[in-house]
Amino acid sequence: MSHLDTLKARFSEIYDLNAAASLLSWDQETYMPPGGGDSRSRTLGTLSRLAHEMSTSPEFARLLEAAEQESQHAEPDSDEARLLWWARRDFERASKLPASFVHELTETSSLATQVWQVARADDDFERFAPWLEKLVGLQRRMAEYIGYTEHPYDALLDQYEPDVTFAEASAIFDELRAETVPLVHRIAEHADAVDDSPLHQPFDEAKQWELAHHVTALVGYDYERGRLDPTTHPFCSTINQGDVRITGRVEADFFNPLFFGSLHEAGHAIYEQGLPKHLARTPIGESVSTAMHESQSRLWENILGRSHSFWEFYYPHVQETFPEALGKVPLDAFYRAINKVEPTLIRVEADEVTYNL
């Protein structure tokens, strides 16, 4: 085997550990019994530490260097060169974090998730507040371990948007805020111009799940390599390319959360299911950035899902599913209702204008 092949084999082992952790995390937020939280947190901590140790060990460093030397004449834009570039980048970043810290961060995050689920159900922020403080403290420590030049968040943002700085992101957000906030206020002055009451009435939960399965499959989510399950806060979880799972939250008297939330998560999952198979279990076999991921989810949720063309096609099926609630609601009235702009603190129920805020 070449040094690169040996490195890929090592990446496969690391990715297997991370896949196991992803499955356990998915289970924690879907079907795990409440009593399993403490043990699950310890298991996740152990898996994250082992994966971190494997990817930062002296042996891994030597293997990476040997593969780089072996491939130094590869075409700069080849898969081989890109893989090694990202591998070096990830290695140097990960090497700055102690394995004990990685274990602590993972375990604390898992424990906090358990507390948050109960606190959210009881509308009890004070219960979650100490855990939020712990998590923020851990993120600050991570920034110090990694290092930064201008702002602590530069060290953290790089995980999600490679090479984007806090200053650059702030400039984008400042411009977005300056234009969007006044627009939202102007629209809110005429909130009564749109009647969204058709969306706020009884919708059988079982039929809502059937509809969510139907529409996500229709837009291309492959249920041979995925599934849709209930959770507290919707998310997409990639175990591996053959197992990309999505979740949703249903409300018995509100149409939007499960339907549009499922379209959103399906967008994430379709992106993951479509990544190149030959790059799986390598550093360049993953999504490019969080912004790219969100562009895919919101493409299906909003550009398609809130378009008149889509509903000309799909509304008859929804009316057949909920004849009592929507059978007599005209298409244009329904279309206006799902596009109503109204400030909210709940992102997964936000309209296309206020979501960014």
GULOLUM-354973 format. One line per 5 residues: number of its first residue (from 0); for each residue x negated, y negated, z of C-alpha. Coordinates in nm, 2 decimals, decimal comma. Layout:
% residues N
NUM) X/Y/Z ~ ...
% end
This chain:
% residues 357
0) 0,00/0,00/0,00 ~ -0,11/-0,36/-0,07 ~ -0,14/-0,60/0,23 ~ 0,18/-0,77/0,09 ~ 0,37/-0,44/0,09
5) 0,26/-0,37/0,45 ~ 0,37/-0,72/0,55 ~ 0,71/-0,67/0,39 ~ 0,74/-0,34/0,58 ~ 0,67/-0,53/0,90
10) 0,93/-0,79/0,81 ~ 1,18/-0,51/0,76 ~ 1,13/-0,39/1,11 ~ 1,16/-0,74/1,25 ~ 1,48/-0,80/1,05
15) 1,62/-0,47/1,18 ~ 1,58/-0,59/1,54 ~ 1,75/-0,92/1,44 ~ 2,03/-0,74/1,26 ~ 2,10/-0,54/1,58
20) 2,11/-0,86/1,78 ~ 2,35/-1,02/1,53 ~ 2,59/-0,72/1,56 ~ 2,58/-0,74/1,94 ~ 2,64/-1,12/1,93
25) 2,93/-1,07/1,69 ~ 3,08/-0,80/1,92 ~ 3,04/-1,04/2,22 ~ 3,26/-1,30/2,05 ~ 3,52/-1,05/1,92
30) 3,58/-0,72/2,10 ~ 3,34/-0,69/2,39 ~ 3,50/-0,63/2,73 ~ 3,45/-0,94/2,96 ~ 3,26/-0,72/3,21
35) 2,99/-0,65/2,95 ~ 2,86/-1,01/2,94 ~ 2,57/-0,99/3,18 ~ 2,43/-0,67/3,04 ~ 2,48/-0,79/2,68
40) 2,29/-1,11/2,76 ~ 1,99/-0,91/2,89 ~ 2,00/-0,68/2,58 ~ 2,00/-0,97/2,35 ~ 1,72/-1,13/2,54
45) 1,51/-0,82/2,51 ~ 1,57/-0,78/2,13 ~ 1,48/-1,15/2,07 ~ 1,16/-1,11/2,27 ~ 1,06/-0,80/2,09
50) 1,12/-0,95/1,75 ~ 0,93/-1,26/1,85 ~ 0,63/-1,06/1,98 ~ 0,62/-0,86/1,66 ~ 0,63/-1,17/1,44
55) 0,36/-1,36/1,64 ~ 0,12/-1,08/1,74 ~ -0,26/-1,09/1,65 ~ -0,19/-0,79/1,42 ~ 0,08/-0,98/1,23
60) -0,15/-1,28/1,20 ~ -0,43/-1,06/1,05 ~ -0,18/-0,89/0,81 ~ -0,05/-1,23/0,70 ~ -0,39/-1,37/0,63
65) -0,50/-1,06/0,44 ~ -0,18/-1,08/0,22 ~ -0,25/-1,45/0,16 ~ -0,61/-1,37/0,05 ~ -0,48/-1,09/-0,17
70) -0,22/-1,31/-0,34 ~ -0,41/-1,63/-0,37 ~ -0,40/-1,63/-0,75 ~ -0,02/-1,56/-0,77 ~ 0,19/-1,81/-0,96
75) 0,29/-2,09/-0,72 ~ 0,66/-2,04/-0,79 ~ 0,66/-1,66/-0,78 ~ 0,86/-1,47/-0,52 ~ 0,52/-1,34/-0,39
80) 0,38/-1,69/-0,33 ~ 0,71/-1,83/-0,19 ~ 0,74/-1,54/0,05 ~ 0,39/-1,60/0,19 ~ 0,45/-1,97/0,21
85) 0,76/-1,93/0,42 ~ 0,60/-1,65/0,62 ~ 0,31/-1,88/0,71 ~ 0,55/-2,16/0,79 ~ 0,76/-1,94/1,02
90) 0,46/-1,78/1,18 ~ 0,31/-2,11/1,28 ~ 0,63/-2,24/1,42 ~ 0,71/-1,92/1,61 ~ 0,36/-1,90/1,75
95) 0,42/-2,22/1,95 ~ 0,70/-2,06/2,15 ~ 0,61/-1,83/2,44 ~ 0,79/-1,49/2,42 ~ 0,93/-1,55/2,77
100) 1,09/-1,87/2,66 ~ 1,25/-1,71/2,36 ~ 1,39/-1,44/2,59 ~ 1,52/-1,70/2,84 ~ 1,68/-1,91/2,56
105) 1,86/-1,61/2,41 ~ 1,98/-1,48/2,74 ~ 2,10/-1,82/2,87 ~ 2,29/-1,89/2,54 ~ 2,46/-1,55/2,56
110) 2,56/-1,61/2,93 ~ 2,68/-1,96/2,84 ~ 2,90/-1,82/2,57 ~ 3,09/-1,61/2,82 ~ 3,14/-1,90/3,05
115) 3,25/-2,13/2,76 ~ 3,52/-1,88/2,64 ~ 3,68/-1,88/2,99 ~ 3,64/-2,26/3,04 ~ 3,79/-2,33/2,70
120) 4,09/-2,12/2,77 ~ 4,14/-2,30/3,10 ~ 4,05/-2,65/2,97 ~ 3,79/-2,66/3,24 ~ 3,49/-2,85/3,12
125) 3,33/-2,88/3,46 ~ 3,29/-2,50/3,46 ~ 3,09/-2,51/3,14 ~ 2,90/-2,84/3,22 ~ 2,61/-2,68/3,41
130) 2,55/-2,43/3,13 ~ 2,56/-2,71/2,87 ~ 2,30/-2,89/3,08 ~ 2,08/-2,58/3,09 ~ 2,11/-2,53/2,71
135) 2,01/-2,90/2,64 ~ 1,72/-2,86/2,88 ~ 1,60/-2,55/2,69 ~ 1,62/-2,73/2,36 ~ 1,42/-3,01/2,50
140) 1,16/-2,76/2,61 ~ 1,16/-2,61/2,27 ~ 1,09/-2,94/2,11 ~ 0,80/-3,00/2,34 ~ 0,65/-2,65/2,26
145) 0,69/-2,71/1,88 ~ 0,57/-3,07/1,89 ~ 0,68/-3,37/1,70 ~ 0,54/-3,71/1,58 ~ 0,83/-3,95/1,61
150) 1,14/-3,80/1,77 ~ 1,21/-3,48/1,96 ~ 1,48/-3,37/1,73 ~ 1,24/-3,36/1,44 ~ 1,12/-3,03/1,59
155) 1,47/-2,89/1,62 ~ 1,63/-3,02/1,30 ~ 1,35/-2,85/1,10 ~ 1,52/-2,51/1,19 ~ 1,83/-2,61/0,99
160) 1,71/-2,86/0,73 ~ 1,34/-2,79/0,65 ~ 1,13/-3,10/0,63 ~ 1,42/-3,34/0,70 ~ 1,35/-3,58/0,99
165) 1,58/-3,73/1,25 ~ 1,52/-4,07/1,09 ~ 1,63/-3,95/0,75 ~ 1,94/-3,77/0,88 ~ 2,03/-4,07/1,09
170) 2,02/-4,30/0,79 ~ 2,26/-4,06/0,61 ~ 2,49/-4,05/0,90 ~ 2,48/-4,42/0,96 ~ 2,59/-4,48/0,60
175) 2,86/-4,22/0,62 ~ 2,99/-4,36/0,95 ~ 2,99/-4,72/0,82 ~ 3,21/-4,62/0,53 ~ 3,43/-4,35/0,69
180) 3,53/-4,50/1,02 ~ 3,70/-4,81/0,87 ~ 3,87/-4,58/0,61 ~ 4,01/-4,36/0,88 ~ 4,14/-4,66/1,07
185) 4,31/-4,79/0,76 ~ 4,47/-4,45/0,69 ~ 4,58/-4,41/1,05 ~ 4,78/-4,73/1,03 ~ 5,00/-4,55/0,78
190) 5,01/-4,21/0,95 ~ 5,38/-4,18/0,93 ~ 5,36/-4,20/0,54 ~ 5,29/-3,83/0,53 ~ 5,51/-3,57/0,70
195) 5,31/-3,27/0,81 ~ 5,60/-3,11/1,01 ~ 5,62/-2,82/0,76 ~ 5,29/-2,70/0,90 ~ 5,40/-2,72/1,26
200) 5,66/-2,45/1,30 ~ 5,67/-2,08/1,38 ~ 5,45/-1,86/1,15 ~ 5,44/-1,49/1,23 ~ 5,08/-1,42/1,34
205) 5,06/-1,08/1,18 ~ 5,16/-1,23/0,85 ~ 4,91/-1,51/0,89 ~ 4,64/-1,25/0,92 ~ 4,77/-1,07/0,61
210) 4,76/-1,40/0,42 ~ 4,41/-1,48/0,54 ~ 4,29/-1,14/0,42 ~ 4,46/-1,18/0,08 ~ 4,33/-1,53/0,00
215) 3,97/-1,46/0,11 ~ 3,96/-1,15/-0,11 ~ 4,12/-1,35/-0,39 ~ 3,84/-1,61/-0,39 ~ 3,57/-1,34/-0,39
220) 3,49/-1,23/-0,04 ~ 3,40/-0,86/-0,06 ~ 3,58/-0,65/0,20 ~ 3,37/-0,35/0,11 ~ 3,09/-0,55/0,27
225) 3,28/-0,75/0,53 ~ 3,57/-0,79/0,76 ~ 3,79/-1,06/0,92 ~ 3,85/-1,05/1,30 ~ 3,99/-1,28/1,57
230) 3,76/-1,49/1,79 ~ 3,77/-1,81/2,00 ~ 3,58/-2,03/1,75 ~ 3,55/-1,92/1,38 ~ 3,21/-1,81/1,25
235) 3,04/-1,60/0,99 ~ 2,79/-1,34/1,10 ~ 2,54/-1,17/0,87 ~ 2,43/-0,83/1,00 ~ 2,28/-0,75/0,66
240) 2,37/-0,82/0,30 ~ 2,60/-0,52/0,30 ~ 2,77/-0,63/0,62 ~ 2,87/-1,00/0,64 ~ 3,16/-1,06/0,88
245) 3,39/-1,35/0,93 ~ 3,63/-1,45/1,21 ~ 3,92/-1,67/1,26 ~ 4,16/-1,82/1,52 ~ 4,54/-1,80/1,47
250) 4,80/-2,03/1,62 ~ 5,16/-1,92/1,61 ~ 5,31/-2,26/1,53 ~ 5,04/-2,42/1,31 ~ 4,96/-2,30/0,95
255) 4,62/-2,46/0,90 ~ 4,37/-2,32/1,15 ~ 4,36/-1,95/1,03 ~ 4,43/-2,02/0,66 ~ 4,17/-2,30/0,60
260) 3,93/-2,16/0,87 ~ 3,93/-1,83/0,69 ~ 3,86/-2,00/0,35 ~ 3,58/-2,19/0,52 ~ 3,41/-1,88/0,67
265) 3,47/-1,69/0,35 ~ 3,27/-1,96/0,17 ~ 2,98/-1,89/0,41 ~ 3,01/-1,52/0,36 ~ 3,04/-1,53/-0,02
270) 2,71/-1,72/-0,02 ~ 2,54/-1,46/0,20 ~ 2,69/-1,17/0,00 ~ 2,55/-1,33/-0,31 ~ 2,19/-1,36/-0,20
275) 1,93/-1,17/-0,42 ~ 1,92/-0,81/-0,31 ~ 1,56/-0,76/-0,40 ~ 1,46/-1,03/-0,15 ~ 1,66/-0,89/0,14
280) 1,48/-0,85/0,48 ~ 1,21/-1,11/0,38 ~ 1,18/-1,48/0,47 ~ 1,31/-1,59/0,13 ~ 1,61/-1,35/0,14
285) 1,80/-1,59/0,36 ~ 2,00/-1,91/0,31 ~ 1,80/-2,22/0,22 ~ 1,95/-2,46/0,48 ~ 2,25/-2,53/0,69
290) 2,36/-2,81/0,45 ~ 2,36/-2,57/0,16 ~ 2,56/-2,32/0,37 ~ 2,82/-2,59/0,47 ~ 2,85/-2,70/0,11
295) 2,96/-2,35/0,01 ~ 3,21/-2,31/0,30 ~ 3,37/-2,66/0,24 ~ 3,37/-2,60/-0,14 ~ 3,63/-2,32/-0,08
300) 3,81/-2,48/0,21 ~ 3,85/-2,83/0,06 ~ 3,76/-2,86/-0,30 ~ 3,95/-2,55/-0,39 ~ 4,17/-2,49/-0,09
305) 4,32/-2,84/-0,07 ~ 4,35/-2,89/-0,45 ~ 4,69/-2,93/-0,62 ~ 4,58/-2,68/-0,89 ~ 4,52/-2,41/-0,64
310) 4,85/-2,45/-0,47 ~ 5,04/-2,46/-0,80 ~ 4,91/-2,10/-0,84 ~ 4,92/-1,99/-0,48 ~ 5,21/-2,16/-0,31
315) 5,48/-1,91/-0,44 ~ 5,29/-1,63/-0,26 ~ 5,28/-1,83/0,06 ~ 5,65/-1,91/0,03 ~ 5,72/-1,54/-0,02
320) 5,52/-1,47/0,30 ~ 5,70/-1,73/0,51 ~ 6,04/-1,78/0,34 ~ 6,21/-1,93/0,65 ~ 5,94/-2,18/0,72
325) 5,84/-2,28/0,37 ~ 6,09/-2,14/0,13 ~ 6,27/-2,48/0,09 ~ 5,96/-2,70/0,12 ~ 5,87/-2,84/-0,22
330) 5,51/-2,79/-0,35 ~ 5,42/-3,16/-0,34 ~ 5,55/-3,20/0,01 ~ 5,34/-2,91/0,12 ~ 5,04/-3,04/-0,07
335) 5,07/-3,38/0,10 ~ 5,10/-3,22/0,44 ~ 4,78/-3,01/0,41 ~ 4,60/-3,32/0,30 ~ 4,72/-3,55/0,58
340) 4,44/-3,76/0,73 ~ 4,46/-3,78/1,11 ~ 4,18/-3,82/1,37 ~ 4,13/-3,51/1,59 ~ 3,87/-3,38/1,83
345) 3,90/-3,03/1,69 ~ 3,67/-2,99/1,40 ~ 3,81/-2,66/1,26 ~ 4,15/-2,83/1,22 ~ 4,01/-3,15/1,08
350) 4,11/-3,30/0,75 ~ 3,87/-3,36/0,47 ~ 3,81/-3,73/0,57 ~ 3,76/-3,69/0,94 ~ 3,57/-3,36/0,94
355) 3,24/-3,54/0,87 ~ 3,29/-3,75/1,18
% end
